[in-house]
Amino acid sequence: MKALSLYLTSFNRYRRSRGFGVHSPFAYYFIKRVIKESCHYYSYQSIDCTAKKEGVSRRDTRLLFRVANYLNPAAMLMAGESRAALTALKSVSASIPVTCSVSDTDAVTRYLDSHGVDRPFVYIDPTARFPYETLLQLSREVISRQGTLVIGGMKCGNLMRRLLKDTESGMKYGMTFSNGTMAIIIGDCKLPRQRFALWF
């Protein structure tokens, strides 16, 4: 059923990916200049090399880098053990600390506590070995603090898709950009609640 749904919505996803039908200036800019950006970035070589060694998508890893680079958070948290994702996040800036945790709940708590009221940036992928309730609580906490949540590896199983659905269920503001493989949720309270299914 999911494959049929993707096929039936492919034309609309393609149009939105080109900016057609997107009325929000922020969403239009984010789609055209971050998600669909085709220019070469300074860190692509090292990111591509690590992605190839790990056998993960170079396109998704580059996108994670572009999103983090555009938002330029004060600190980042990665829940998982993907070396390619870690390389992408660390390539943004040497001055931005990246906390990496596979299953240490204390590390997540320390990250959120030390981050204060600033907008957190969290990347979660299927290699994270946290209980599902912990992941959901983390996701909702990020949105409540007007942060950014990136969920990767959604094709690897239902857990990440379920996390996206449950996180979105209580949202009153913010935008989601998703292609079925990766989802980016920007929880800014100034943004209206919108969801963009794209082709990227």
C-alpha angles and dihedrals in degrees: 000000000000091000091051091048091051090049094049093048096041096102093050091046090050092050093048090049088059091050098256114142093011107126101173111093090212093050092046092051093044092051096044101037104031112021098034097030110139101184118112116256126211095248101045095103096059092039092051092047093053093043091053092050091050094043093234131134113287090199094056092045091051090048092053089053093049093049093049091043092052096046093041097199123198091239137356136215124206117196103198141040105259107140091198092056091045090051090050093051095044090049092065094077137333089226095059111085118223118204112204121196131167100182108342107121090185091061089055092049091048091051093051093043095048091045092064116185095336118114109270123220114212131179118194126185136171093267090072109107099200122127110266093245090056091052092048092048090049091049093050091046091054091052093046088054090051092247134141124262122194117191114194135184096039091154091059094075147319097279096080092043089051090049090053092049094047093045092051094046094079100036119123097177140015136069133267123205115189141164099182092263101059133015128201118197117190107194100196110148090216090064120083118238105270136150123206120196103200143177109238 
